Amino acid sequence: MSYRDWDGTYFPPSRPKEARGGIKAQSRRGTFGESWWAARWISVLEGFSIGARLRRGRAYARSGQALSIGIEKGIVRAKVQGSRPRPYDVEIRVLPLSDGKWEKVLRALSDQALYAAKLLAGEMPRDIEEIFSRAGSSLFPKTSSDLKTDCSCPDWSNPCKHIAAVYYLLGEEFDRDPFLVFKLRGRSREELVGSLGSPRAADVAAPQAERGEAALPAEPLPSDPSTFWRMQPLSEDFYGEVRVPQVHASLPRQSGSFPFWRGAERFLDVMERIFARASSGALDVFLGK
């Protein structure tokens, strides 16, 4: 943005220095993240009405100006390359919930095993905010007192474009791992899952069924345990039809993007090309070409 000095003189907007190996946004042009909880997080930032800084923040996130992002309980620390030689220090603090409020939330969540199943499947239940509300709290920052941001840049606005860039990148990361939202409120994935307990197999399969995914059948164990470690003779039709799969990189697509990916291209696009070349090469080896 342009800056105005005390005498009314305007200075041209600064241009950020090129950051090599920075963290780049993976989403296509438009929104950041695909899930409702990622959108909910971004809406907190956009509710500040900081105008052009939002646009600059999106540009910083897409061009890889963020050099590092670390997420701890209640705090995010990042380094963002701006117009000066030394990267700016960004800090975003989210007020952790008290132990008493967490106890109320966990009791409510434990009553429904489906909540734990959905979280373990990488999905945030849509009515989970209602659970927090009934416990007298909020999962996402709700007021300015829930959120404190700071940046070492000279911009007087808070949040500035550097903070906005980290916000957008966090939205994408929450899209990949919803447990990070809970971490900012004071509970890690391990603590949360340990408090909720292990869901039943039927509950784990429920989120898959809602998304139209078929549950994988259980693999039977051999009656003789000693044969488990020995190679058995293969039938002539063991391999069945050998061909290059129609959809490449299906496993990475199910697992999601790499955390804070730094490549020049989208992670899944890169994986798709690698899997396609590997499949073609493996087929040639199998056929003896």
Contacts in CASP RR format, 6 or more apart in sequence:
PFRMAT RR
TARGET T0000
AUTHOR 0000-0000-0000
METHOD contacts of the structure
MODEL  1
MSYRDWDGTYFPPSRPKEARGGIKAQSRRGTFGESWWAARWISVLEGFSI
GARLRRGRAYARSGQALSIGIEKGIVRAKVQGSRPRPYDVEIRVLPLSDG
KWEKVLRALSDQALYAAKLLAGEMPRDIEEIFSRAGSSLFPKTSSDLKTD
CSCPDWSNPCKHIAAVYYLLGEEFDRDPFLVFKLRGRSREELVGSLGSPR
AADVAAPQAERGEAALPAEPLPSDPSTFWRMQPLSEDFYGEVRVPQVHAS
LPRQSGSFPFWRGAERFLDVMERIFARASSGALDVFLGK
1 13 0 8 1.000
1 52 0 8 1.000
1 53 0 8 1.000
1 56 0 8 1.000
1 155 0 8 1.000
1 161 0 8 1.000
2 10 0 8 1.000
2 11 0 8 1.000
2 12 0 8 1.000
2 13 0 8 1.000
3 10 0 8 1.000
3 11 0 8 1.000
4 10 0 8 1.000
4 11 0 8 1.000
5 11 0 8 1.000
14 82 0 8 1.000
14 83 0 8 1.000
15 83 0 8 1.000
16 60 0 8 1.000
16 63 0 8 1.000
16 65 0 8 1.000
16 81 0 8 1.000
16 82 0 8 1.000
16 83 0 8 1.000
17 81 0 8 1.000
17 82 0 8 1.000
17 83 0 8 1.000
17 84 0 8 1.000
17 85 0 8 1.000
18 81 0 8 1.000
19 63 0 8 1.000
19 64 0 8 1.000
19 65 0 8 1.000
19 66 0 8 1.000
19 67 0 8 1.000
19 81 0 8 1.000
19 82 0 8 1.000
19 87 0 8 1.000
21 64 0 8 1.000
21 67 0 8 1.000
21 262 0 8 1.000
21 263 0 8 1.000
22 64 0 8 1.000
22 65 0 8 1.000
22 66 0 8 1.000
22 67 0 8 1.000
22 81 0 8 1.000
22 262 0 8 1.000
23 64 0 8 1.000
23 66 0 8 1.000
23 67 0 8 1.000
23 68 0 8 1.000
23 69 0 8 1.000
23 169 0 8 1.000
23 260 0 8 1.000
23 261 0 8 1.000
23 262 0 8 1.000
24 61 0 8 1.000
24 62 0 8 1.000
24 63 0 8 1.000
24 64 0 8 1.000
24 261 0 8 1.000
24 262 0 8 1.000
24 263 0 8 1.000
24 264 0 8 1.000
25 32 0 8 1.000
25 58 0 8 1.000
25 61 0 8 1.000
25 62 0 8 1.000
25 64 0 8 1.000
25 168 0 8 1.000
25 169 0 8 1.000
25 172 0 8 1.000
26 172 0 8 1.000
26 257 0 8 1.000
26 261 0 8 1.000
26 266 0 8 1.000
26 267 0 8 1.000
26 268 0 8 1.000
27 33 0 8 1.000
27 34 0 8 1.000
27 172 0 8 1.000
31 39 0 8 1.000
31 42 0 8 1.000
32 38 0 8 1.000
32 42 0 8 1.000
32 58 0 8 1.000
32 61 0 8 1.000
32 168 0 8 1.000
32 169 0 8 1.000
32 171 0 8 1.000
32 172 0 8 1.000
33 39 0 8 1.000
33 42 0 8 1.000
33 171 0 8 1.000
33 172 0 8 1.000
33 175 0 8 1.000
34 175 0 8 1.000
35 123 0 8 1.000
35 124 0 8 1.000
35 174 0 8 1.000
35 175 0 8 1.000
35 178 0 8 1.000
36 124 0 8 1.000
36 126 0 8 1.000
37 124 0 8 1.000
37 174 0 8 1.000
37 175 0 8 1.000
37 178 0 8 1.000
37 181 0 8 1.000
38 171 0 8 1.000
38 172 0 8 1.000
38 174 0 8 1.000
38 175 0 8 1.000
40 129 0 8 1.000
40 140 0 8 1.000
41 140 0 8 1.000
41 167 0 8 1.000
41 170 0 8 1.000
41 171 0 8 1.000
41 174 0 8 1.000
41 181 0 8 1.000
42 167 0 8 1.000
42 168 0 8 1.000
42 171 0 8 1.000
44 140 0 8 1.000
44 141 0 8 1.000
44 147 0 8 1.000
45 54 0 8 1.000
45 159 0 8 1.000
45 164 0 8 1.000
45 167 0 8 1.000
45 168 0 8 1.000
46 54 0 8 1.000
48 159 0 8 1.000
50 157 0 8 1.000
50 159 0 8 1.000
50 164 0 8 1.000
53 155 0 8 1.000
53 157 0 8 1.000
53 159 0 8 1.000
53 160 0 8 1.000
53 161 0 8 1.000
53 164 0 8 1.000
54 164 0 8 1.000
56 161 0 8 1.000
56 164 0 8 1.000
57 161 0 8 1.000
57 162 0 8 1.000
57 164 0 8 1.000
57 165 0 8 1.000
57 168 0 8 1.000
58 164 0 8 1.000
58 165 0 8 1.000
58 168 0 8 1.000
60 66 0 8 1.000
60 80 0 8 1.000
60 82 0 8 1.000
60 161 0 8 1.000
60 162 0 8 1.000
60 164 0 8 1.000
60 165 0 8 1.000
61 164 0 8 1.000
61 165 0 8 1.000
61 166 0 8 1.000
61 168 0 8 1.000
61 169 0 8 1.000
64 262 0 8 1.000
65 80 0 8 1.000
65 81 0 8 1.000
65 82 0 8 1.000
65 162 0 8 1.000
65 165 0 8 1.000
66 78 0 8 1.000
66 79 0 8 1.000
66 80 0 8 1.000
66 81 0 8 1.000
66 165 0 8 1.000
66 166 0 8 1.000
66 169 0 8 1.000
67 78 0 8 1.000
67 79 0 8 1.000
67 80 0 8 1.000
67 81 0 8 1.000
67 87 0 8 1.000
68 78 0 8 1.000
68 79 0 8 1.000
69 76 0 8 1.000
69 77 0 8 1.000
69 78 0 8 1.000
69 166 0 8 1.000
69 169 0 8 1.000
69 170 0 8 1.000
69 173 0 8 1.000
69 260 0 8 1.000
70 76 0 8 1.000
70 77 0 8 1.000
70 78 0 8 1.000
71 170 0 8 1.000
71 173 0 8 1.000
71 180 0 8 1.000
71 183 0 8 1.000
71 184 0 8 1.000
72 183 0 8 1.000
73 96 0 8 1.000
73 183 0 8 1.000
73 184 0 8 1.000
73 186 0 8 1.000
73 187 0 8 1.000
73 188 0 8 1.000
74 93 0 8 1.000
74 94 0 8 1.000
74 95 0 8 1.000
74 96 0 8 1.000
74 183 0 8 1.000
74 184 0 8 1.000
74 185 0 8 1.000
74 186 0 8 1.000
75 91 0 8 1.000
75 92 0 8 1.000
75 93 0 8 1.000
75 94 0 8 1.000
75 184 0 8 1.000
76 90 0 8 1.000
76 91 0 8 1.000
76 92 0 8 1.000
76 93 0 8 1.000
76 94 0 8 1.000
76 166 0 8 1.000
76 170 0 8 1.000
76 184 0 8 1.000
77 89 0 8 1.000
77 90 0 8 1.000
77 91 0 8 1.000
78 89 0 8 1.000
78 90 0 8 1.000
78 91 0 8 1.000
78 92 0 8 1.000
78 166 0 8 1.000
79 87 0 8 1.000
79 88 0 8 1.000
79 89 0 8 1.000
79 90 0 8 1.000
80 87 0 8 1.000
80 88 0 8 1.000
80 90 0 8 1.000
80 151 0 8 1.000
80 162 0 8 1.000
80 165 0 8 1.000
80 166 0 8 1.000
81 87 0 8 1.000
81 88 0 8 1.000
82 88 0 8 1.000
82 153 0 8 1.000
82 162 0 8 1.000
88 151 0 8 1.000
88 152 0 8 1.000
88 153 0 8 1.000
88 162 0 8 1.000
89 151 0 8 1.000
89 152 0 8 1.000
90 149 0 8 1.000
90 150 0 8 1.000
90 151 0 8 1.000
90 152 0 8 1.000
90 162 0 8 1.000
90 163 0 8 1.000
90 166 0 8 1.000
91 149 0 8 1.000
91 150 0 8 1.000
91 151 0 8 1.000
92 147 0 8 1.000
92 148 0 8 1.000
92 149 0 8 1.000
92 163 0 8 1.000
92 166 0 8 1.000
92 167 0 8 1.000
92 170 0 8 1.000
93 147 0 8 1.000
93 148 0 8 1.000
93 149 0 8 1.000
94 141 0 8 1.000
94 146 0 8 1.000
94 147 0 8 1.000
94 184 0 8 1.000
94 185 0 8 1.000
95 141 0 8 1.000
95 145 0 8 1.000
95 146 0 8 1.000
95 147 0 8 1.000
95 148 0 8 1.000
96 184 0 8 1.000
96 185 0 8 1.000
96 186 0 8 1.000
97 105 0 8 1.000
97 137 0 8 1.000
97 185 0 8 1.000
97 186 0 8 1.000
97 187 0 8 1.000
101 135 0 8 1.000
101 136 0 8 1.000
101 137 0 8 1.000
102 186 0 8 1.000
102 187 0 8 1.000
104 134 0 8 1.000
104 135 0 8 1.000
104 136 0 8 1.000
104 137 0 8 1.000
105 131 0 8 1.000
105 132 0 8 1.000
105 135 0 8 1.000
105 137 0 8 1.000
106 192 0 8 1.000
106 195 0 8 1.000
106 196 0 8 1.000
108 131 0 8 1.000
108 134 0 8 1.000
108 135 0 8 1.000
109 115 0 8 1.000
109 116 0 8 1.000
109 128 0 8 1.000
109 131 0 8 1.000
109 196 0 8 1.000
110 116 0 8 1.000
110 195 0 8 1.000
110 196 0 8 1.000
110 197 0 8 1.000
113 199 0 8 1.000
113 200 0 8 1.000
113 203 0 8 1.000
114 125 0 8 1.000
114 199 0 8 1.000
114 203 0 8 1.000
114 206 0 8 1.000
114 207 0 8 1.000
115 125 0 8 1.000
115 128 0 8 1.000
115 131 0 8 1.000
115 196 0 8 1.000
116 193 0 8 1.000
116 196 0 8 1.000
116 197 0 8 1.000
116 198 0 8 1.000
116 199 0 8 1.000
116 203 0 8 1.000
117 199 0 8 1.000
117 203 0 8 1.000
117 204 0 8 1.000
117 206 0 8 1.000
117 207 0 8 1.000
118 124 0 8 1.000
118 125 0 8 1.000
118 206 0 8 1.000
118 207 0 8 1.000
119 125 0 8 1.000
119 178 0 8 1.000
119 179 0 8 1.000
119 192 0 8 1.000
119 193 0 8 1.000
119 196 0 8 1.000
120 193 0 8 1.000
120 199 0 8 1.000
120 204 0 8 1.000
121 204 0 8 1.000
121 207 0 8 1.000
121 208 0 8 1.000
122 177 0 8 1.000
122 178 0 8 1.000
122 207 0 8 1.000
123 178 0 8 1.000
123 207 0 8 1.000
124 178 0 8 1.000
124 181 0 8 1.000
128 139 0 8 1.000
129 138 0 8 1.000
129 139 0 8 1.000
129 140 0 8 1.000
132 138 0 8 1.000
132 139 0 8 1.000
138 146 0 8 1.000
139 181 0 8 1.000
139 182 0 8 1.000
139 185 0 8 1.000
140 181 0 8 1.000
141 147 0 8 1.000
149 158 0 8 1.000
149 159 0 8 1.000
149 163 0 8 1.000
150 158 0 8 1.000
150 163 0 8 1.000
151 158 0 8 1.000
151 159 0 8 1.000
151 160 0 8 1.000
151 162 0 8 1.000
151 163 0 8 1.000
153 160 0 8 1.000
153 162 0 8 1.000
155 161 0 8 1.000
155 162 0 8 1.000
159 167 0 8 1.000
169 260 0 8 1.000
170 180 0 8 1.000
172 257 0 8 1.000
173 180 0 8 1.000
173 259 0 8 1.000
173 260 0 8 1.000
174 180 0 8 1.000
174 181 0 8 1.000
176 256 0 8 1.000
176 257 0 8 1.000
176 259 0 8 1.000
177 189 0 8 1.000
177 259 0 8 1.000
179 188 0 8 1.000
179 189 0 8 1.000
179 192 0 8 1.000
182 188 0 8 1.000
182 189 0 8 1.000
182 192 0 8 1.000
183 189 0 8 1.000
187 195 0 8 1.000
205 215 0 8 1.000
208 214 0 8 1.000
208 215 0 8 1.000
209 215 0 8 1.000
221 228 0 8 1.000
222 228 0 8 1.000
242 283 0 8 1.000
242 286 0 8 1.000
242 287 0 8 1.000
243 283 0 8 1.000
244 276 0 8 1.000
244 279 0 8 1.000
244 280 0 8 1.000
244 283 0 8 1.000
245 279 0 8 1.000
247 253 0 8 1.000
248 271 0 8 1.000
248 272 0 8 1.000
248 273 0 8 1.000
248 275 0 8 1.000
248 276 0 8 1.000
248 279 0 8 1.000
249 268 0 8 1.000
249 271 0 8 1.000
249 272 0 8 1.000
249 274 0 8 1.000
249 275 0 8 1.000
249 276 0 8 1.000
252 267 0 8 1.000
252 268 0 8 1.000
252 271 0 8 1.000
252 275 0 8 1.000
253 268 0 8 1.000
253 271 0 8 1.000
256 268 0 8 1.000
257 266 0 8 1.000
257 267 0 8 1.000
257 268 0 8 1.000
258 267 0 8 1.000
261 267 0 8 1.000
263 270 0 8 1.000
END
